[in-house]
């Protein structure tokens, strides 16, 4: 759930940054450019945070996985 909320927040922040960059650099009628900046910023930020979230979730799942070569029961398993 936290990974999902993190990607959503990153998309919102990326859209804000994309809008701001286009707003600063553009003069005149820039409505379409601002929208494109928002979409590109949101997509780039969401994909970046999504990749990091997937890597973190995979690392956590491997860290908690019991080792096959361990002899005997694990400390938290009943004997």
DADA-V134943 format. One record per residue. RES is the residue in one letter. PHI is phi in whole degrees, -180 to 180 (none if undefined). PSI is psi in degrees with one decimal (none if undefined). OMEGA is omega as a letter, one per 30 degrees, with the letter a starting at -180 (999 if undefined). Layout:
# DADA-V134943
res = [RES/RES]
phi = [PHI/PHI]
psi = [PSI/PSI]
omega = [OMEGA/OMEGA]
This chain:
# DADA-V134943
res = [X/X/X/X/X/X/X/X/X/X/X/X/X/X/X/X/X/X/X/X/X/X/X/X/X/X/X/X/X/X/X/X/X/X/X/X/X/X/X/X/X/X/X/X/X/X/X/X/X/X/X/X/X/X/X/X/X/X/X/X/X/X/X/X/X/X/X/X/X/X/X/X/X/X/X/X/X/X/X]
phi = [none/-65/-65/-65/-64/-65/-70/-66/-64/-64/-63/-66/-67/-64/-65/-64/-66/-61/-62/-65/-64/-70/-63/-72/-89/-112/-123/90/-82/-126/-61/-67/-64/-65/-66/-63/-61/-64/-66/-64/-61/-66/-67/-63/-66/-66/-65/-62/-70/-63/-64/-64/-64/-65/-64/-66/-65/-67/-64/-65/-69/-72/-68/-88/-74/-69/-79/-74/-86/-69/-91/83/-73/-73/-58/-93/-94/-69/-93]
psi = [-41.5/-35.6/-41.1/-47.1/-33.9/-39.9/-35.8/-44.4/-40.3/-38.0/-40.9/-44.1/-38.6/-39.1/-39.6/-43.5/-43.4/-42.8/-44.6/-40.4/-42.4/-37.8/-38.9/-40.0/-6.3/143.6/145.9/-146.9/105.5/26.1/-45.5/-40.1/-37.5/-39.9/-42.3/-41.6/-40.3/-46.0/-44.8/-44.3/-42.1/-42.9/-45.3/-45.6/-41.6/-43.2/-42.6/-47.8/-33.2/-40.3/-45.2/-40.6/-41.5/-42.1/-39.7/-43.7/-36.9/-42.3/-39.8/-38.8/-36.3/-32.9/-34.6/-9.1/131.1/147.1/140.2/-29.9/-0.8/133.6/132.4/177.3/154.9/158.5/-30.4/3.1/145.2/149.2/none]
omega = [l/l/l/l/l/l/l/l/l/l/l/l/l/l/l/l/l/l/a/l/l/a/l/a/a/l/l/a/a/a/a/l/l/l/l/l/l/a/a/l/a/a/a/a/a/l/l/l/l/l/l/l/l/l/l/l/l/l/l/a/l/a/a/a/l/l/a/a/l/l/l/a/l/a/a/l/l/a/999]
